[in-house]
Amino acid sequence: MTSSTTSSGEGGPSKEGKHIEVEGLEAPDRSEGPHLDDTQRQALIARMRRIEGQARAVERMIKEDDTCERVLHQIAAMRGALSRVGAELVACQVAKEIGDRPRADARRTLSYWLQRIGL
């Protein structure tokens, strides 16, 4: 597996974005991709609203000079929740891309998307 970025060497994606290559698999080039069903969409919206509330709580904790340990604990909870949102989106993408492909193709597709979001 190889990874390359189009950034200026700072580790983050540039304006052009990040390009990840997985041997034998290129990112699909399409404007239309898989979409969530209504149940999935509502669940992710609810998760994002909880994360938004956690972010407001972190801001309030910092303003009120709460302990660093408590703020970090809240940030860790936010990161976990956001990772779960990402995992749900990867599952949606991969399930619809894999279809009935051979197992090796399915593994490469899953690997690509997990690398793409940093899991």
Secondary structure, 3 states (H helix, E strand, C coil): CEEEECCCCCCCCECCEEEEEECCECCCCCCCCCCCCHHHHHHHHHHHHHHHHHHHHHHHHHHCCCCHHHHHHHHHHHHHHHHHHHHHHHHHHHHHHHCCCCHHHHHHHHHHHHHHHCC
